[in-house]
Amino acid sequence: MNHSLNPEPSGDKRRTSHLVRWLARRRRTIATQILRGACYGIGTGAVGLAFWWIEWWAEHH
């Protein structure tokens, strides 16, 4: 019988704890990738808007 004060966590708790540690170690990488994706999205939107505006301007002048 195991009477220790810190028994081994169950499978679900062990997995969750492992996931939390993994995310903590990669927090900076994850944040950087989110920022990078947002910048690409903003850039793509700006280029699309610029082309739309150029086409609109060409049709009306």
PAFINU-837727 format. One record per residue: residue number from 1; x, y, z of N, C-alpha, C, CB in turn. Coordinates in Angstrom, 1 decimal. Glycine has a CB too. Example, Ala and Ser with C-alpha at 12.3 -4.5 7.8 and 13.67 -1.06 7.14 Angstrom:
BEGIN
  pos     n_u     n_v     n_w    ca_u    ca_v    ca_w     c_u     c_v     c_w    cb_u    cb_v    cb_w
    1    13.2    -5.7     7.8    12.3    -4.5     7.8    13.2    -3.3     7.8    11.3    -4.5     9.0
    2    12.8    -2.2     7.1    13.7    -1.1     7.1    12.9     0.0     7.9    14.1    -0.6     5.7
//
This chain:
BEGIN
  pos     n_u     n_v     n_w    ca_u    ca_v    ca_w     c_u     c_v     c_w    cb_u    cb_v    cb_w
    1     0.8    -1.2     0.0     0.0     0.0     0.0     0.9     1.2     0.0    -1.0     0.0     1.2
    2     0.5     2.2    -0.8     1.3     3.5    -0.9     0.7     4.5     0.0     1.3     3.9    -2.3
    3     1.5     4.9     1.1     1.0     5.9     2.1     1.9     7.1     2.0     1.1     5.3     3.5
    4     2.5     7.4     0.8     3.3     8.6     0.7     2.5     9.8     0.7     4.2     8.5    -0.5
    5     3.1    11.0     1.1     2.3    12.2     1.1     2.1    12.8    -0.3     3.1    13.3     1.9
    6     3.0    12.4    -1.3     2.9    12.9    -2.7     2.7    11.7    -3.6     4.1    13.7    -3.1
    7     1.5    11.1    -3.7     1.4     9.9    -4.6     1.5    10.4    -6.0     0.0     9.3    -4.3
    8     1.8     9.4    -6.9     1.9     9.7    -8.3     0.6    10.2    -8.8     2.4     8.4    -9.1
    9     0.5    11.2    -9.6    -0.7    11.6   -10.2    -1.3    10.6   -11.1    -0.6    13.0   -10.9
   10    -2.6    10.7   -11.3    -3.3     9.7   -12.2    -2.9    10.1   -13.6    -4.8     9.7   -12.0
   11    -3.3     9.2   -14.6    -3.0     9.4   -16.0    -3.4    10.8   -16.5    -3.6     8.4   -16.8
   12    -4.7    11.2   -16.2    -5.2    12.5   -16.7    -4.4    13.7   -16.1    -6.7    12.6   -16.4
   13    -4.2    13.6   -14.8    -3.4    14.7   -14.1    -2.0    14.8   -14.7    -3.4    14.5   -12.6
   14    -1.4    13.6   -14.9     0.0    13.6   -15.4     0.1    14.2   -16.8     0.5    12.1   -15.4
   15    -0.9    13.9   -17.6    -0.9    14.4   -19.0    -1.2    15.9   -19.0    -2.1    13.7   -19.8
   16    -2.1    16.4   -18.1    -2.4    17.8   -18.0    -1.1    18.5   -17.5    -3.6    18.1   -17.1
   17    -0.5    18.0   -16.5     0.7    18.6   -15.9     1.8    18.7   -17.0     1.2    17.8   -14.7
   18     2.0    17.6   -17.8     3.0    17.6   -18.8     2.7    18.6   -19.9     3.0    16.2   -19.5
   19     1.4    18.8   -20.2     1.0    19.8   -21.2     1.3    21.2   -20.7    -0.5    19.6   -21.6
   20     1.0    21.4   -19.5     1.2    22.8   -18.9     2.7    23.1   -18.9     0.6    22.8   -17.4
   21     3.5    22.1   -18.5     5.0    22.4   -18.5     5.5    22.6   -20.0     5.7    21.2   -17.9
   22     4.9    21.8   -20.9     5.3    21.9   -22.3     5.0    23.3   -22.8     4.7    20.8   -23.2
   23     3.7    23.8   -22.5     3.3    25.1   -23.0     4.2    26.2   -22.3     1.8    25.3   -22.7
   24     4.5    26.0   -21.0     5.3    27.0   -20.3     6.7    27.2   -21.0     5.4    26.7   -18.8
   25     7.3    26.0   -21.4     8.6    26.1   -22.0     8.5    26.7   -23.4     9.2    24.7   -22.1
   26     7.4    26.7   -24.0     7.3    27.2   -25.4     6.5    28.4   -25.5     6.7    26.1   -26.3
   27     6.3    29.1   -24.4     5.4    30.3   -24.3     5.9    31.4   -25.3     5.4    30.8   -22.9
   28     7.2    31.6   -25.3     7.8    32.7   -26.1     7.6    32.3   -27.6     9.2    32.9   -25.8
   29     7.9    31.1   -28.0     7.7    30.6   -29.4     6.3    30.8   -29.8     8.2    29.2   -29.5
   30     5.3    30.4   -29.0     3.9    30.4   -29.3     3.5    31.9   -29.5     3.1    29.8   -28.2
   31     3.9    32.8   -28.6     3.6    34.2   -28.7     4.1    34.8   -30.0     4.0    35.0   -27.5
   32     5.4    34.4   -30.3     6.0    34.9   -31.5     5.3    34.5   -32.7     7.5    34.5   -31.6
   33     4.9    33.2   -32.8     4.2    32.7   -33.9     2.8    33.4   -34.1     4.0    31.2   -33.8
   34     2.1    33.6   -33.0     0.8    34.3   -33.0     1.0    35.7   -33.6     0.1    34.4   -31.7
   35     2.0    36.4   -33.1     2.3    37.8   -33.6     2.7    37.8   -35.1     3.4    38.4   -32.8
   36     3.5    36.8   -35.4     3.9    36.7   -36.9     2.7    36.5   -37.7     4.9    35.5   -37.0
   37     1.8    35.6   -37.3     0.6    35.3   -38.1    -0.3    36.6   -38.2    -0.2    34.2   -37.5
   38    -0.4    37.3   -37.1    -1.2    38.5   -37.1    -0.6    39.5   -38.1    -1.3    39.1   -35.7
   39     0.7    39.7   -38.1     1.4    40.6   -39.0     1.2    40.2   -40.5     2.9    40.7   -38.7
   40     1.3    38.9   -40.7     1.0    38.4   -42.1    -0.4    38.7   -42.5     1.3    36.9   -42.2
   41    -1.3    38.5   -41.6    -2.7    38.8   -41.9    -3.0    40.3   -42.2    -3.6    38.3   -40.8
   42    -2.4    41.1   -41.3    -2.6    42.6   -41.5    -1.9    43.0   -42.9    -1.9    43.4   -40.4
   43    -0.8    42.5   -43.2    -0.1    42.8   -44.4    -0.9    42.3   -45.6     1.3    42.2   -44.5
   44    -1.4    41.1   -45.6    -2.2    40.6   -46.7    -3.5    41.5   -46.8    -2.6    39.1   -46.4
   45    -4.1    41.8   -45.7    -5.3    42.7   -45.8    -5.0    44.0   -46.4    -5.9    42.8   -44.4
   46    -3.9    44.6   -46.0    -3.5    45.9   -46.5    -3.2    45.9   -48.0    -2.2    46.5   -45.8
   47    -2.5    44.9   -48.5    -2.2    44.7   -49.9    -3.6    44.5   -50.7    -1.3    43.5   -50.2
   48    -4.4    43.7   -50.2    -5.7    43.5   -50.8    -6.5    44.7   -50.9    -6.5    42.4   -50.1
   49    -6.6    45.5   -49.8    -7.3    46.8   -49.8    -6.7    47.8   -50.8    -7.3    47.4   -48.4
   50    -5.3    47.8   -50.9    -4.7    48.7   -51.8    -5.0    48.4   -53.2    -3.1    48.7   -51.6
   51    -5.0    47.1   -53.6    -5.4    46.7   -54.9    -6.9    47.0   -55.2    -5.1    45.2   -55.1
   52    -7.7    46.8   -54.2    -9.1    47.1   -54.4    -9.3    48.6   -54.7   -10.0    46.6   -53.2
   53    -8.6    49.4   -53.9    -8.7    50.8   -54.0    -8.2    51.3   -55.4    -7.9    51.6   -52.9
   54    -7.1    50.7   -55.9    -6.5    51.0   -57.2    -7.5    50.7   -58.3    -5.2    50.3   -57.4
   55    -8.1    49.5   -58.2    -9.1    49.1   -59.2   -10.3    50.0   -59.2    -9.6    47.7   -59.0
   56   -10.8    50.4   -58.0   -11.9    51.3   -57.9   -11.6    52.6   -58.4   -12.3    51.4   -56.4
   57   -10.4    53.2   -58.1   -10.0    54.5   -58.6    -9.9    54.5   -60.1    -8.6    54.8   -58.0
   58    -9.3    53.4   -60.7    -9.2    53.3   -62.2   -10.5    53.3   -62.9    -8.4    52.0   -62.5
   59   -11.5    52.7   -62.3   -12.8    52.6   -62.9   -13.6    54.0   -62.8   -13.7    51.6   -62.2
   60   -13.3    54.8   -61.8   -14.0    56.0   -61.6   -13.2    57.2   -62.1   -14.3    56.2   -60.2
   61   -12.1    57.1   -62.7   -11.4    58.2   -63.2   -11.0    58.0   -64.7   -10.1    58.5   -62.4
//
